[in-house]
Amino acid sequence: MDFEIPAEIRDYLRELDDFIEREIKPLEQQDDNIRFFDHRREWARTDFDNGGLPRHEWEELLAEMKRRADKAGHFRYALPTEFGGKNGSNLAMAIIREHLAAKGLGLHNDLQNESSIVGNAPVALMLRDFGTPEQKKSLIPGLLDGSLRIGFGLTEPNHGSDATWMETRAVRDGNGWRINGEKMWNTGLHVATHDLIFARTSGKDGDARGITCFIVPTSSPGFKVEEYLWTFNMPTDHPRISLTNVMVSDADILGDPENGLALAQHFVHENRIRQAASSLGAAQYCINESVAYAKVRKPFGKPLAANQGIQFPLVELHTEAAMLRVLIYQTAWRMDRMSKPEVAIHLSDQVSMCNYRANRLVCDAADRAMQVHGGIGYSRHKPFEHIYRHHRRYRITEGSEEIQMRKVGGHLFGMIGKHGG
C-alpha cells in the first residue's frame, strides 16, 4: 500500500484552497458576515425568540456559499457524475474533510450545520438506490438544486439507538396508510418539504423486519412540530414531532416495505468515516494552535513550551492524531475497494474504531487547547469552546461511542460480522 496522498488529491486540495481564498473568504468578510463566526455574538446565528432556530440571514449566507461551491464544481464532488458530481472516493473525502477542518472554523466548513464547500447528499443516493422511477424523477432534481429538503425521522422519544423497538405505527387504511407516532431529533424540519418517516407496519417489537420508510410531505394534515430541542451548541433545528392520523399512499413507500432499516444503514459507513476525518482535522487545529501559543506566551520569563507539563499532553494528542490519520486513510482506501455489503461485513468495526476515537480525540484536544490558552482559551475570543460544543454531540449521534465500541467488540469476540452471526 502506498502511504502517500495521491497526486490528484493533493492537486485538488490546492484547487480548493484557491477557491476558498478567491470566493469564500471575501464572502465571509463582506456585509459583516464575519459576525456569524464571532462567537462572542452567538445571537448572530440563533433566533432565541423563535425557538432557538437558525436566523434566516445565517442560512442565506450558507446557501450562497453552497451556490458558489456548486457553480465551481466542488459541492457535488462526492456524488456520481450522473448527479453532476466527480465520483469522489472515500479516501479523497476523508482527506478533504480533514484538510478543511484543520483550517479552523469558517464559511468554507462550518460543521455545526453540516455545511461545507464539499458536501454530502446521502438522501439523493438513497433515492437513487431505493426509489421508484417516479420518486427519482420527482425528488432528486429538487434535492440537488435545493428546492426540496428531506428530513430523516428515525429516532423516537423512547427509543434511540435501537430502532427495532420504535412505537410509530402505520396501518392499512383503504388504499393508503395511516401513520401515528412521534419522532425526536428530526433535524432540519424548519425548512424541510418532506420527511422520511420510519414506522412499523408488520412484525413485533424488536424485529428488524417489518419497518417501512415513508416519504411524508411535512405539509400533511396531522404532521406537527411539537418543539425545537435546545442543545449544547446553538442554534437548533432538531425538533420533536408528532404524527396523528397522517395519510400516505403506496407510492410514498421508499424501498422494500419489510426492510426499511436497510435505508437507515445505507450511508452510515461513509458518514462515519467522513465525520471521523472532520473530527481529526479539528483536533489537529486545536493541537497546532496550542503549540503555536505555547511558543510565544512567556509567563515567569520563559515560554510555556519550555514546560513539560505543557509539552507532554500535547505530545499525547499529536501522537494519537498521527495514528488515527493512518487508520482513517487506510479504512477509507479499503472501503473504495469493496461494495457496500462487503464493507458492512469486513470493515464496519474499523469504521467504528475511527469514528469513536476521533470524536473523543477532538473533545480532548479542544479541552487541552482551552487549558493551554488559559482564560482567553475558555473565552469566546477563541474558537475552542465552540469546537468542543459542536463535536461533543458526535460522541452521541451517528451511533454513540458505546454503540461503536459494542460493534468493535462484536467483531473482536466473533459475535457478529465475518466471524459469526
N, C-alpha and C positions, 0 to 999 in steps of 0.2 A: 504494500500500500504506500502510495506517495503522500507524505505528510505536508507537502507544500500546497498552499492555496492555488487552485488552477488559475492560469494566467487570465482567462476570460472573466473570472470572478473578480480578480484584482483590478482588471481594467474597468469593470462595471462599478466597483466601489469608487473609483476616481470619477467616473461619469456622474454618479450620484452626488459626490461631494461638490462637483462643479455646479450641478443643478441646484443644490441647497444654497450655495453662495450666490448664485445668479438670480434665483427666483424666490426662494423661501425665506432667506434671511431678510431681504428688503421688505417682503410682505409682513414678516414678523415685527418689523420696526415701524411701519407706516401707521398713521392714524392712531397712535398709542396702542397698537395691538400688543406691544410688549407687556401691557398691564395683565394680560392673561397668563404670563409666565413670571410675574412678580408675586410671590406667594405671601407677601405682606398684604396683598389686595385680593384675598380669597373671594370676596364678593364679586369680582370681575367675571368669574366663571359661573358662580352659583346664584340662582334666584331664590334667596332664602324665604321670600314671601310667597313663593309659588311652589311649595312642596319640595324645595331644595333642588329643583330641576336645573339643567344647564341653561344659561342665558342664551337667548336667540343669537346675540351678536357673537358669542363664543362659537356656537355651532355653525354660523355662517362663515366664520374665519376658517374653521376646519374644512367646510365644504369647498371653499375657494382653494385651499391647499390641495385637496384631492382633485379638483378640476385641473389645476396646473400640472400635478403629477401625472394625471391620466393623459392629458394632452401631450406631455413629454414622453409618454410610453412607459412610465415607471410603475404606476399604481397597480396595473394588472399583471405585473411581471410574473407572478407565480401561477397565473391562470393559463390554461391551454390556448393555443393560437386560435382555436375556433371562437374564443371569447375575447379576442384581441390581446391576449397575453403573450408571454415569451417562453412558456413551459419551464419556468424557473424550477430548479431541482430543490430537494430538501436540504442538501448541503449548501447550495447558494443562499437559500432563505435563512438558514441558521447563521451563516457568516454575515449576511446583510443585516439581520436583526441585531446581532451582537455589535456590529460596527456602528449602527445608528444609535443604539442605546448608550454606547461608550462615549458618544459626543456630549452626553448630558441632555437635560430637558430642553425641548424646543418644538417649534411648529413642525419640524421635519419628522418628529417621532414623539408623540405625546400619548403614552400608553394608558393614561387614566381613561381615555376614551377609545382605547384600542385603535388609535389613529396613527398612520404612518404614510410616508410617501410611497412605500412599497406595501400594499395592502393584503389583507386576507379576504376571501369571499367564499367561505365554506358552504353557505346555503345555495349558491349558484351551482356548486359541484354536486350537492345533494340532489338538486333538481335535475341536473344532467344525468346522474346515475340512477335515480329512482323515479323521476317524474314521467308522466304520460306525455305524448306529443303535444297535447293541448296545454298541459301545465307548463311545459318548457316554452312554448310559443307565447303564452300569456304573461309569464312571470320573469323569465331570465333576462330579457332585454331591459325591463324596468329596474331589476336589481342592479344591473351593470351601469345604467345611466343615473341611478339614484332616485328615480321617480317612485320606486317601490322600496319599502323596507319590511323585512320579515323578522319577527322575534322568534324566540325559542322557549317554549313553555313545557319544560320537563319537571323541574324541581317543585315540590309541594311543601306547604307549611309543616306537615307532619312527617314528610319523607324526603330526605335529601339525597344521600349517596346511593341508596338502594331504591331505584325507580320501579322495581318489580312489585313494590307494595303500594303503588300510587292509588289514591282514592278517587280520582277523577274517572268518571264512567261515561261511556257513550253507548246508547241502546238504540236499536232499530225503532223507527217511528215512521210508518208509511214507506215512502220511497227514499227516506233520508235517515239521519242520525240525530239524536237529541243528546247534547253534552251537558253534564253538570259536574261541578268541582271547583277546585282552587289551584292556583299556581303561585309560586314565590320566586323572587329574583328573576323576573321575566323581563330582562334588560331591553331597553330601547323602545318601550311601547308608547312613549310620549310622541314619537314620530312614526311608529310602525303602521303600515297599512294592513298587514297580515301577521298572524301568529301561528307557529307550528305547535299545535296542542296535542300532547300525547295522552291517550286515555285508554283504560282497559275496556275491551269490547267482548272478551271471552276469557275462559280460564279462571283460575283462582289466585288470590293474593300470593305473591312470591313466585309465580310462574313467569319465566322470561318471555314466553309466547303469549299471544292474546292481547298485546298492547298495540294500538293503532295510532299512526300520526295523521292528524287532520290539518289542512291548510285553512285557517279560520280568519275571515276578514275581521279586523278589530272594530268595524262599524256594525257588526252583527248585534241584533237585539239580544240582551242578556249577557253581553260581554262587558265587563266593568272593571276599571282600575279602582281598587279599593283604597290604596295608599301607596306613596313612594317611601321606600325604606331608607332612612338617612344612614350614612355609612362613615367609617373612619376617614375615608378620602372622598370629599365632596367635589363637584356636585353629584347628585344621584339621578339615575334613570332606571332604577331597579324596583319595579312595583310588585305588590301582591295583587292578584286579580281574582275575580270570581266569574264563573260561567253558570248561568241559570237558564236552563232550557234553551241553550244555543243550538240552532238547527243548521246542519250542513248536509251535503249530498255525497253520494258515492264518488262523484267527480272530484271531491275535495280530499280524498284519501291519497296520501303520498306513500308510495312503495307498497310492500307486502302488508296487507291488513293484519296479519298474525305476527309480524316481526318488525314492528315499528322501532324497537330498540336498536335494530341494526343501523337505522339512520342516526340515532344519537351517538353511536360509536364510529360513524363513517369517517370523521375528520379528526378524531381525538388524538391520534398519534402525531399527525402533522402539527396540530395546535400545540401540543405539549412540548414538542422539540423546539418549536419557534419561541414559545414562551420561555423555555429554559435558556435559549440563546439571548433573549432580551434581558432576562434577569442577570445572566453572566455579564453582559455589556454594562448594565447599570452598576453592578458590583465593581467592575474594573474601574469605572468612572470614579466611584467613591474612594477606591484604593489610591488611584492616581492623584486625585485632588488632595488626599490626606498626606501623601508623600511630599507633594509639592509644598504644602503649607508647613509641614514639619521642618522643611529645609530653611524656610525664611522666618519662621516665628522664633524669637530669641528671648524667652523669659530667663531671668537669672544670668544673662550674659552669654548664653550659648544656644544653638539651635535645638529645638525639640528633637530633631532627628538624631542627635547625639545620644539620646537616652534609649537604652534597650527596652525600657517599658513602653516606649512608643514604637520602636522598630519591630519587636517580636510579634505583637498581634497583627500588624500589617503584613509581615512575612508569612504568617499562617494563612491569612486571607488570600494573599497573592499566589501562594503555592496551591491552595485549593482551586483558585480560579484557573491556574495553568492546567491542572489535572482535569478539571471539568471541561475545559475547552477541547482537549483531546477526545474525551468521551462523547461530547456532543457532536463534534465534527464526524467522528467515526460512526456514530449511530445514524446520523443523517445520511452519510455516504452509503451505509449498508441499506438504509430504507430505500434509496434510489435504485437499488438492485433487486428489489423484491416487490411483489404485488401486495395490495392491502391485506388480503388474508394471510399471506406469508409473514408480513410484519407483525400482525396480531399474534401469530404463533411463536415466532422466533425472536422478536425484538421488543415486545411490549414491556418486558421487565427492564431492558436497558433504557427505553424512553422514560419509564417511571423513575429510574435512578437519576437520570439527567434532570428531570423536572423537579423532583422534591429537593434535591441537593442544591440546585441553582437558586430556587426560590428561597431556600433557607439562607444561602450564602449572601444574597443581596440584602436581606434584612440585617444580617450580622455586619456586613460591610457598611451599610448606611448608619447603623448604630455606632460602629467604631469611628466613622468619619465625624459624627457629632461629638464623640468623646475627644478625638484629637483636636478638633477645632474649638473645643470648649464652648463658652457661652454663645459665640457667633454661630457655631455649628448647630446648636439647639434652636437658634432663632430662625425666622423665615427669611433672613437675608441670605441664607444658603439653602440649596435645594435638598439637603439630605433628609430633613424631616418629611418632605413631600415624597421623595423616593421611597422612604420607609412606609409611609401610609399607603402608597399605591401598591407596592409589591407585597406587602403583608397579606393582602387578600388572596394572593396566589398560593399561599400555603393552605388555603381552604377551598377555593374554587378550582374548576378544571380537574376535580378529584383531589381531596385533601391529601396532605403528605402521609397521613396514616393509611389512606386507601392505596396510595402509590407504594408504600412500604409493604402493605399486605400483598400486593401483586408481585413485588420482587420476592417476597418470602414464599409465595405460592410456586413460583418458578424454581427458586433455590431448593425447596424441600420436595419438589416433584409432585405438588398437588394440582397444578394447572399447567397449561401450555404444552411444550414439546415433551415433557417428562410424564405427563399424567392427564387426568380428566379435565 
